[in-house]
Amino acid sequence: MSLPRLEGMESRVARRILLLFTLGAVVPVAVLAMTSFLAVSGQLREQSEERLYRLSDLAAQSILGRVLNVRTLLDVSARAGIEDEVGSVSLPPGLDGIALVDAAGDMRVLAGDIDSPEELSDSERTHLRSGEALIRTVPGNGSGPPAVLMAVSPWETADVGVLWARLTADSLWSAAVTQVLDLTIDEMCILDSSGVPHYCSAGAESSLAPNVPVAATGAIHAGLLEVDRARGRIGAWRAVLLGAGYRSPPWTLAISQSLESMRSPVSVFAYNFVISLFIGLGMILLLTYVTVRRTMEPLEQLTEGTRRIAAQDLSTRVQVESKDEYGDLAASFNTMAEQLGFQFRQIEAGSSIDRAVLTANDRRE
């Protein structure tokens, strides 16, 4: 089955030139397009990964900001209640309970509900005397997440007593959850220093928590992680550093996003890129076809004129309005045809005379 031929491309030379032009235009464009596509796709992937890093950092900073806010509320409320010598204090938002533990270790609950904390070490007392707060993570009973306790000392010395507060866990990361999960993030988890989840948006069915590394105290505090290859998800983790201000091991915050949503900008770019590429190649092919056809028209006229000359139509002339070599060739062809016609007429006249002489009966005729 032969392919249909384009109009004006009957000549093998024309088809050869068209193929040469097409290869010369399409191959470099295709190579350049592929190189550009791979470069831009890689850049978009890097931007998506960078976006995960930034979102994890945003969420971690949000948690640290919320911890600082709760500490300020605790300090202000506790001081006000104790200085007024009131038996209890109002429970500020973000706290489940407040208790006062004196130097003898006796605890008095001032508001809400809180269990008795473990005794402070000497280094922890020194830390509180400096005016800083202390955070402890109390392991859960197996059915619930760890509890978060915060200690502050509203006096000049921690030997007088320490205020302990049980933090409402959801209040610590509610802002982070709102900020992150509304931005095409599939899942978010916060883990304590031993890897036990404080919170996971997917609950007990989380596939993110088992893949999150425990935040180290070294130089590396963030990274990417592959969550679930089968479901095509990638994640990022970041340490929530609590050591300097709260004398606590770092927590780990992790978020994950489906590769499909990450590739969405790449898919949109690929679709528009392919459409633009085909339109561009189509215009190149059309321009090439028109150029080759216009180039081959004088050659086709000269070819047809040659055939008519071969058929003894010596009146044939070609009309080529071109100021290039085709125009010179057409002029030479017309001159040659005119000379051939003149010579042919001379030969024909001589031949007629010869026939008349040879067929005459009378020598004088």
C-alpha positions as CSV (number, residue, x, y, z in Angstrom):
1,M,0.0,0.0,0.0
2,S,1.6,3.2,-1.2
3,L,1.3,6.5,0.7
4,P,-0.7,9.3,-1.0
5,R,1.5,11.9,-2.6
6,L,1.2,15.5,-1.8
7,E,0.2,17.9,-4.6
8,G,3.3,19.3,-6.2
9,M,5.5,16.6,-4.7
10,E,5.3,14.1,-7.7
11,S,9.0,14.7,-8.4
12,R,11.5,12.5,-6.6
13,V,13.7,15.5,-6.2
14,A,10.9,17.4,-4.6
15,R,10.2,14.6,-2.1
16,R,13.9,14.4,-1.4
17,I,14.2,18.1,-0.7
18,L,11.1,18.0,1.4
19,L,12.5,15.2,3.5
20,L,15.8,17.0,3.9
21,F,14.1,20.2,5.0
22,T,11.9,18.3,7.4
23,L,14.7,16.4,9.0
24,G,16.8,19.5,9.2
25,A,14.0,21.4,11.0
26,V,12.3,18.7,13.0
27,V,15.3,16.8,14.4
28,P,17.0,19.8,16.1
29,V,13.6,21.1,17.3
30,A,12.7,17.7,18.7
31,V,16.1,17.4,20.5
32,L,15.9,20.9,21.9
33,A,12.3,20.3,22.9
34,M,13.1,17.1,24.7
35,T,16.1,18.7,26.5
36,S,14.0,21.7,27.5
37,F,11.1,19.4,28.7
38,L,13.4,17.3,30.9
39,A,15.1,20.4,32.3
40,V,11.8,22.2,33.1
41,S,10.2,18.9,34.5
42,G,13.2,18.4,36.8
43,Q,12.9,22.1,37.9
44,L,9.2,21.6,38.7
45,R,10.0,18.5,40.7
46,E,12.7,20.3,42.7
47,Q,10.2,23.1,43.3
48,S,7.6,20.6,44.6
49,E,10.2,19.1,46.9
50,E,11.3,22.6,48.1
51,R,7.6,23.4,48.7
52,L,7.4,20.3,51.0
53,Y,10.5,21.5,52.9
54,R,9.0,25.0,53.3
55,L,5.6,23.7,54.4
56,S,7.2,21.4,57.0
57,D,9.3,24.3,58.3
58,L,6.2,26.5,58.4
59,A,4.3,23.9,60.4
60,A,7.3,23.4,62.8
61,Q,7.6,27.2,63.4
62,S,3.8,27.3,64.0
63,I,4.1,24.7,66.7
64,L,7.0,26.5,68.4
65,G,5.1,29.7,68.3
66,R,2.1,28.0,69.9
67,V,4.3,26.6,72.6
68,L,5.7,30.0,73.4
69,N,2.1,31.5,73.5
70,V,0.9,28.8,75.9
71,R,4.0,29.4,78.1
72,T,3.2,33.1,78.2
73,L,-0.5,32.4,79.1
74,L,0.6,30.0,81.8
75,D,3.1,32.3,83.3
76,V,0.7,35.3,83.5
77,S,-2.3,33.3,84.8
78,A,-0.3,31.4,87.4
79,R,1.4,34.6,88.7
80,A,-1.9,36.4,89.0
81,G,-3.6,33.5,90.8
82,I,-0.8,33.0,93.3
83,E,-0.1,36.7,94.0
84,D,-3.8,37.2,94.7
85,E,-3.6,34.2,97.1
86,V,-6.6,32.6,95.4
87,G,-7.1,28.9,95.8
88,S,-7.3,28.3,92.1
89,V,-6.6,30.1,88.9
90,S,-8.6,30.4,85.7
91,L,-7.6,27.8,83.1
92,P,-6.2,29.6,80.0
93,P,-6.9,28.3,76.5
94,G,-4.6,25.4,75.5
95,L,-4.2,24.0,79.0
96,D,-5.9,21.0,80.5
97,G,-4.7,21.7,84.1
98,I,-2.4,23.7,86.3
99,A,-0.8,22.5,89.5
100,L,1.7,24.0,92.0
101,V,4.5,21.7,93.3
102,D,6.3,23.1,96.3
103,A,9.9,22.5,97.4
104,A,8.8,19.5,99.5
105,G,7.2,17.8,96.4
106,D,3.6,18.3,97.5
107,M,1.3,19.1,94.6
108,R,-1.8,21.3,94.7
109,V,-4.0,21.4,91.7
110,L,-5.0,25.0,90.8
111,A,-7.2,24.3,87.8
112,G,-8.3,21.5,85.6
113,D,-6.8,18.0,85.8
114,I,-3.2,17.1,85.9
115,D,-1.2,14.1,87.2
116,S,1.7,14.4,89.5
117,P,5.0,15.0,87.5
118,E,8.3,13.3,88.2
119,E,10.7,15.0,90.5
120,L,13.0,17.6,88.9
121,S,16.7,17.0,88.5
122,D,19.3,19.5,89.6
123,S,20.0,20.5,86.0
124,E,16.3,21.0,85.4
125,R,16.0,23.2,88.5
126,T,18.9,25.3,87.3
127,H,17.2,25.6,83.9
128,L,14.0,26.9,85.6
129,R,16.0,29.3,87.8
130,S,17.3,31.0,84.6
131,G,13.8,32.0,83.8
132,E,13.3,29.4,81.1
133,A,10.4,26.9,80.8
134,L,10.6,23.1,80.9
135,I,8.7,20.6,78.7
136,R,8.3,16.9,79.4
137,T,6.7,14.3,77.3
138,V,4.8,11.7,79.4
139,P,4.3,8.4,77.6
140,G,0.7,7.4,77.1
141,N,-1.0,4.3,78.5
142,G,-0.8,2.5,75.2
143,S,-4.3,3.6,74.0
144,G,-3.6,7.3,73.7
145,P,-0.8,9.7,72.6
146,P,1.9,11.0,75.0
147,A,1.0,13.9,77.3
148,V,2.9,17.2,77.2
149,L,3.7,18.9,80.4
150,M,5.3,22.3,80.9
151,A,6.9,23.7,84.0
152,V,7.7,27.3,84.9
153,S,8.9,29.0,88.0
154,P,7.2,32.3,88.9
155,W,9.7,32.9,91.7
156,E,13.3,33.9,91.8
157,T,14.3,30.4,92.9
158,A,12.8,27.1,91.8
159,D,13.3,25.8,95.4
160,V,10.1,27.6,96.4
161,G,7.9,25.8,94.0
162,V,7.2,25.1,90.3
163,L,4.1,25.5,88.3
164,W,3.2,22.5,86.1
165,A,0.7,22.6,83.3
166,R,-0.7,19.9,81.1
167,L,-1.0,21.2,77.6
168,T,-3.9,20.4,75.4
169,A,-2.2,18.6,72.6
170,D,-4.5,19.6,69.8
171,S,-4.0,23.2,70.6
172,L,-0.3,22.9,69.9
173,W,-0.6,21.8,66.3
174,S,-4.1,22.9,65.3
175,A,-2.8,26.0,63.5
176,A,-0.1,23.9,61.8
177,V,-2.8,21.3,60.7
178,T,-5.0,24.1,59.3
179,Q,-2.1,25.7,57.4
180,V,-0.7,22.5,56.0
181,L,-3.6,20.2,55.3
182,D,-5.4,22.9,53.3
183,L,-2.5,23.0,50.8
184,T,-2.8,19.6,49.0
185,I,-0.9,17.8,51.7
186,D,-2.3,14.3,52.3
187,E,-1.1,13.6,55.8
188,M,0.7,15.2,58.8
189,C,2.3,13.6,61.9
190,I,4.0,14.9,65.0
191,L,6.1,12.4,66.9
192,D,8.0,12.6,70.2
193,S,11.7,11.9,70.7
194,S,11.1,8.1,70.8
195,G,9.0,8.1,67.7
196,V,5.6,7.8,69.3
197,P,3.0,9.9,67.5
198,H,1.6,12.9,69.4
199,Y,-0.8,13.4,66.4
200,C,-1.4,11.9,63.0
201,S,-4.1,13.3,60.7
202,A,-4.8,9.7,59.5
203,G,-5.1,8.3,63.0
204,A,-4.0,4.7,63.7
205,E,-4.1,3.8,60.0
206,S,-1.3,6.2,59.3
207,S,1.3,5.0,56.8
208,L,3.4,8.1,57.3
209,A,4.4,7.6,61.0
210,P,6.3,4.3,60.6
211,N,8.5,5.9,57.9
212,V,9.5,9.0,59.8
213,P,13.0,9.0,61.2
214,V,13.5,10.2,64.8
215,A,14.8,13.7,64.9
216,A,18.5,13.7,65.8
217,T,20.4,16.3,67.8
218,G,23.1,16.5,65.1
219,A,23.4,18.8,62.2
220,I,20.7,17.2,60.0
221,H,17.3,18.4,61.1
222,A,15.2,17.9,57.9
223,G,15.0,15.7,54.9
224,L,12.8,13.9,52.3
225,L,11.4,10.5,52.8
226,E,9.6,7.9,50.6
227,V,6.3,7.1,52.3
228,D,4.6,4.6,50.1
229,R,6.0,3.6,46.8
230,A,2.9,1.6,45.9
231,R,0.6,4.5,46.4
232,G,3.1,7.0,45.0
233,R,3.7,9.3,48.0
234,I,6.6,11.4,49.1
235,G,7.2,13.2,52.3
236,A,9.4,15.6,54.2
237,W,10.3,15.7,57.9
238,R,11.7,18.4,60.1
239,A,12.8,18.5,63.7
240,V,10.9,20.7,66.1
241,L,13.8,21.8,68.3
242,L,12.9,22.3,71.9
243,G,16.3,21.8,73.5
244,A,17.5,25.4,73.9
245,G,14.4,27.0,75.4
246,Y,12.6,24.1,76.9
247,R,15.3,21.5,77.7
248,S,13.4,18.8,75.8
249,P,14.5,16.3,73.1
250,P,13.3,17.4,69.7
251,W,10.0,16.3,68.2
252,T,9.6,15.3,64.6
253,L,7.1,16.8,62.2
254,A,6.4,15.0,58.9
255,I,4.1,15.7,56.0
256,S,3.3,13.7,52.9
257,Q,1.9,14.4,49.5
258,S,0.9,12.2,46.6
259,L,3.2,12.2,43.7
260,E,0.2,12.7,41.5
261,S,-0.6,16.0,43.0
262,M,3.1,16.9,43.0
263,R,3.2,16.1,39.3
264,S,0.1,18.1,38.5
265,P,2.1,21.2,37.5
266,V,4.4,18.9,35.4
267,S,1.4,17.3,33.7
268,V,-0.1,20.7,32.9
269,F,3.2,21.9,31.5
270,A,3.7,18.6,29.5
271,Y,0.2,19.0,28.0
272,N,0.7,22.6,27.0
273,F,4.3,21.8,25.8
274,V,3.2,18.9,23.6
275,I,0.4,21.0,22.0
276,S,2.8,23.9,21.4
277,L,5.4,21.5,20.0
278,F,3.0,19.9,17.5
279,I,1.7,23.3,16.5
280,G,5.2,24.5,15.9
281,L,6.2,21.4,14.0
282,G,3.1,21.7,11.9
283,M,3.9,25.3,11.0
284,I,7.5,24.2,10.1
285,L,6.2,21.4,7.9
286,L,3.7,23.7,6.2
287,L,6.3,26.4,5.6
288,T,8.7,23.7,4.3
289,Y,6.0,22.3,2.0
290,V,5.1,25.7,0.6
291,T,8.8,26.6,0.1
292,V,9.7,23.4,-1.7
293,R,6.6,23.5,-3.9
294,R,7.3,27.1,-5.0
295,T,10.9,26.0,-5.6
296,M,9.9,23.0,-7.7
297,E,7.4,24.8,-9.9
298,P,10.1,26.2,-12.3
299,L,11.7,22.8,-12.4
300,E,8.4,21.2,-13.3
301,Q,7.8,23.7,-16.0
302,L,11.3,23.1,-17.5
303,T,10.7,19.4,-17.3
304,E,7.4,19.7,-19.1
305,G,9.0,22.0,-21.7
306,T,11.7,19.5,-22.4
307,R,9.2,16.8,-23.0
308,R,7.3,19.0,-25.4
309,I,10.5,19.8,-27.3
310,A,11.2,16.0,-27.4
311,A,7.8,15.7,-29.0
312,Q,8.8,18.2,-31.7
313,D,6.7,21.0,-30.3
314,L,9.4,23.6,-30.9
315,S,7.1,26.5,-30.2
316,T,7.2,25.6,-26.5
317,R,8.3,28.4,-24.2
318,V,8.4,28.4,-20.4
319,Q,7.4,31.3,-18.3
320,V,9.4,31.4,-15.1
321,E,9.2,34.7,-13.2
322,S,12.2,34.2,-11.0
323,K,15.4,36.2,-10.5
324,D,17.5,33.3,-9.5
325,E,19.2,30.4,-11.4
326,Y,15.8,29.0,-12.4
327,G,15.1,32.3,-14.2
328,D,18.5,32.1,-16.0
329,L,17.8,28.4,-16.9
330,A,14.4,29.3,-18.3
331,A,15.8,32.0,-20.4
332,S,18.5,29.7,-21.7
333,F,15.8,27.0,-22.4
334,N,13.7,29.5,-24.4
335,T,16.7,30.6,-26.4
336,M,17.6,27.0,-27.1
337,A,14.0,26.2,-28.2
338,E,14.0,29.3,-30.5
339,Q,17.3,28.2,-32.1
340,L,16.1,24.6,-32.5
341,G,12.9,25.8,-34.1
342,F,14.8,28.0,-36.6
343,Q,17.2,25.2,-37.4
344,F,14.4,22.7,-37.8
345,R,12.6,25.0,-40.1
346,Q,15.7,25.4,-42.2
347,I,16.2,21.7,-42.4
348,E,12.5,21.2,-43.2
349,A,12.7,23.8,-46.0
350,G,15.8,22.1,-47.4
351,S,14.2,18.8,-47.2
352,S,11.2,20.1,-49.1
353,I,13.4,21.4,-51.9
354,D,15.3,18.1,-52.1
355,R,12.1,16.2,-52.4
356,A,10.8,18.6,-55.1
357,V,14.0,18.3,-57.1
358,L,14.2,14.5,-56.8
359,T,10.6,14.0,-57.9
360,A,10.6,16.3,-60.9
361,N,10.3,14.7,-64.4
362,D,11.9,17.5,-66.3
363,R,15.5,18.5,-65.4
364,R,14.7,22.2,-66.0
365,E,11.9,22.0,-63.4
